[in-house]
């Protein structure tokens, strides 16, 4: 990350900016950094001014205790000021939950798009999310970063064989290094339910997306987000799952953000 700005609590937030056009900040999800969304930024940069950043506790950004979701909203406020004062926001997965929180907080946001925010759409899913929260807090509280990563991967539906394979892979050390930030993503998800009251205050145009090949509940969540926001709309990205291809997603986002 080439540039840095200071958040309200003094935390350094590292970011990169590329392209020309309307300004958009991309917000990554769990276990990821700005580099994770850099390929999407490259696809968008032909028509948009795109900023990617390392969320606090990851990559080249700093971290300041105690953590609170409000601090991550302040990070976005600092970025918005650094890149010109008004931006659109795109959030992937739990990064989308952070984007929705930021938009509801009254930041100067022109347009908002999110892709597959993993809200619980029934009681069983909400109970599973609450159990994950408890077990994650226990693992991180005991310094068991590897176990925390395993919990997350299992919670997202990854098979045991693939999890054990990941543990033996060169990437595992990197995953463990950002494991404490799993608690941050869990916090931005709130009670795991769609935050309808907060979304009711989001007046900016909002696009909630799901992959055309994703399970039905992803679409239920996207529709619920869109329905709760006054300017909300729902869309699908043809042929995609949660691991959406940047080259397929980019035209959808460009059409929305370039307006």
C-alpha positions in Angstrom: 0.0 0.0 0.0 1.5 3.3 -1.1 -0.4 5.9 0.8 -1.5 6.3 4.4 -4.1 8.3 6.2 -4.8 8.7 9.9 -8.1 7.6 11.4 -9.7 9.5 14.2 -8.1 7.4 16.9 -4.6 7.8 15.3 -4.6 4.4 13.5 -2.7 4.4 10.2 -4.8 3.2 7.4 -2.9 2.2 4.2 -4.5 2.6 0.8 -3.9 2.7 -2.9 -5.8 4.6 -5.6 -6.0 4.0 -9.3 -8.1 5.0 -12.3 -10.2 8.0 -13.2 -13.9 8.8 -12.9 -16.4 8.8 -10.0 -14.7 7.8 -6.8 -15.3 4.3 -5.3 -13.8 2.7 -2.2 -13.7 -1.1 -2.1 -14.1 -2.9 1.3 -12.8 -6.4 1.6 -14.3 -9.2 3.8 -13.0 -11.6 6.4 -9.4 -12.9 6.2 -8.6 -10.5 3.4 -6.6 -7.3 2.7 -6.7 -4.6 0.1 -4.7 -6.9 -2.2 -7.7 -9.3 -2.2 -9.9 -6.7 -4.0 -7.0 -5.3 -6.1 -8.0 -7.4 -9.2 -11.5 -5.9 -9.0 -10.0 -2.4 -8.7 -8.0 -3.1 -11.9 -11.1 -4.1 -13.8 -13.0 -1.0 -12.5 -10.3 1.6 -13.0 -11.0 2.2 -16.7 -14.1 4.3 -15.8 -13.8 4.8 -12.0 -11.4 6.3 -9.5 -10.9 3.3 -7.2 -9.4 3.1 -3.7 -8.5 -0.2 -2.0 -7.3 -0.3 1.6 -6.1 -2.6 4.3 -8.7 -2.7 7.1 -7.3 -2.1 10.5 -5.4 -5.1 11.9 -4.4 -6.3 8.5 -1.6 -5.8 5.9 0.1 -2.4 6.1 -2.5 -0.7 8.3 -2.2 -0.4 12.0 -4.5 -1.3 14.9 -5.6 0.3 18.1 -7.3 -1.4 21.0 -10.0 -1.6 22.1 -11.8 -2.5 18.8 -15.2 -1.2 18.0 -17.2 -1.2 14.8 -17.4 2.6 15.1 -13.6 2.8 14.6 -13.9 1.0 11.3 -16.6 3.5 10.2 -14.1 6.3 11.2 -11.5 4.6 9.1 -13.8 4.9 6.1 -14.5 8.5 7.0 -10.8 9.3 7.0 -10.4 7.6 3.6 -13.4 9.5 2.2 -11.8 12.7 3.3 -8.4 11.7 1.9 -9.8 10.9 -1.6 -12.0 13.9 -2.1 -15.0 14.1 0.3 -17.7 12.0 -1.3 -17.4 8.5 -2.6 -19.4 5.4 -3.5 -18.8 2.3 -1.4 -18.6 -1.4 -2.4 -18.4 -4.2 0.2 -17.8 -7.9 -0.3 -19.3 -10.4 2.2 -18.8 -9.1 5.8 -17.1 -6.1 4.3 -20.6 -5.4 2.9 -22.0 -5.3 6.4 -19.4 -2.7 7.3 -20.3 -0.6 4.2 -24.0 -0.8 5.2 -23.1 0.4 8.7 -21.0 3.2 7.3 -23.8 4.3 5.0 -26.3 4.2 7.8 -24.1 6.4 10.0 -24.4 9.4 7.7 -21.1 9.4 6.0 -21.1 11.3 2.6 -21.7 8.3 0.4 -23.0 8.8 -3.1 -23.9 5.2 -4.0 -23.6 1.8 -2.2 -23.2 -1.7 -3.5 -22.7 -5.0 -1.6 -22.2 -8.6 -2.7 -23.5 -11.5 -0.7 -23.4 -10.2 2.9 -23.9 -13.4 5.0 -26.8 -12.4 7.1 -28.8 -15.2 8.8 -32.2 -15.7 7.2 -33.7 -18.1 9.6 -33.5 -19.0 13.3 -31.1 -22.0 12.8 -28.6 -19.8 10.9 -28.8 -17.2 13.7 -28.1 -19.8 16.3 -25.2 -21.1 14.3 -23.8 -17.6 14.1 -24.2 -17.0 17.8 -22.3 -20.3 18.5 -19.5 -19.2 16.1 -19.2 -15.9 17.9 -18.8 -17.7 21.3 -16.3 -20.2 20.0 -14.3 -17.6 18.1 -14.0 -15.4 21.2 -12.8 -18.4 23.2 -10.2 -19.4 20.6 -8.8 -15.9 20.2 -8.9 -15.3 23.9 -6.7 -18.3 24.4 -4.3 -17.3 21.6 -5.3 -20.3 19.4 -5.1 -18.4 16.1 -5.0 -21.6 14.0 -8.2 -22.9 15.7 -9.9 -19.6 15.1 -9.1 -19.8 11.4 -10.4 -23.4 11.3 -13.6 -22.2 13.0 -14.1 -19.6 10.4 -13.4 -21.9 7.5 -15.8 -24.5 8.9 -18.5 -21.9 9.5 -18.3 -20.8 5.9 -18.9 -24.4 4.8 -15.4 -25.6 3.8 -14.9 -29.3 4.1 -12.7 -30.9 6.7 -10.3 -32.3 4.1 -9.8 -28.9 2.5 -9.3 -27.3 6.0 -6.6 -29.8 6.9 -5.0 -29.3 3.5 -5.0 -25.6 4.1 -3.3 -26.1 7.4 -0.4 -27.8 5.6 -0.2 -25.1 2.9 2.2 -22.2 2.8 -0.7 -19.7 3.1 -1.6 -20.9 6.6 0.9 -18.6 8.4 -0.7 -15.6 6.6 -4.1 -16.7 7.6 -3.1 -17.0 11.2 -1.5 -13.5 11.1 -4.8 -11.9 10.4 -6.9 -14.3 12.6 -7.6 -11.6 15.3 -9.4 -9.6 12.7 -12.0 -12.4 12.4 -13.5 -10.9 15.6 -13.8 -7.5 13.8 -15.8 -9.1 10.9 -17.9 -10.9 13.4 -18.6 -7.6 15.2 -19.7 -5.8 12.0 -22.2 -8.6 11.4 -24.0 -7.6 14.6 -26.7 -10.1 15.6 -26.3 -11.7 12.2 -29.7 -10.5 11.0 -30.4 -8.0 8.3 -30.2 -4.5 10.0 -33.5 -3.3 8.7 -33.8 -0.2 11.0 -30.3 1.0 10.0 -30.9 0.4 6.4 -34.1 2.5 6.5 -31.9 5.5 7.0 -29.7 4.8 3.9 -31.0 7.3 1.3 -28.3 6.7 -1.3 -29.0 4.4 -4.1 -28.2 0.9 -2.9 -27.5 -2.3 -5.0 -27.5 -5.6 -3.2 -26.1 -8.4 -5.3 -25.9 -12.2 -5.2 -24.3 -14.7 -7.5 -26.6 -16.5 -10.0 -25.1 -19.8 -9.1 -25.2 -19.2 -5.3 -27.6 -20.9 -2.9 -31.1 -19.4 -2.4 -30.4 -17.9 1.0 -27.8 -15.5 -0.5 -30.5 -14.2 -2.7 -33.0 -13.9 0.2 -30.4 -11.8 2.1 -29.7 -9.6 -0.9 -33.4 -9.0 -1.5 -34.0 -8.3 2.2 -31.2 -5.6 2.2 -32.7 -4.0 -0.9 -36.2 -4.0 0.4 -35.1 -2.4 3.7 -33.4 0.6 2.1 -35.5 3.4 0.5 -33.3 3.4 -2.6 -32.5 -0.3 -2.6 -32.4 -2.6 -5.6 -31.5 -6.3 -6.0 -29.5 -7.9 -8.7 -27.8 -11.1 -9.7 -24.3 -11.7 -11.2 -24.8 -14.4 -13.8 -23.1 -17.7 -13.2 -21.2 -16.6 -10.1 -20.9 -18.0 -6.5 -19.5 -16.3 -3.4 -16.1 -16.4 -5.0 -17.1 -14.0 -7.7 -14.9 -13.4 -10.7 -13.7 -9.7 -10.9 -14.1 -9.6 -14.6 -17.7 -10.7 -14.4 -18.6 -8.5 -11.4 -16.9 -5.3 -12.7 -19.3 -4.5 -15.6 -22.2 -4.7 -13.1 -20.6 -2.4 -10.6 -19.3 0.0 -13.3 -22.8 0.5 -14.7 -24.1 1.3 -11.2 -21.3 3.5 -10.0 -20.7 5.5 -13.2 -24.2 6.9 -13.2 
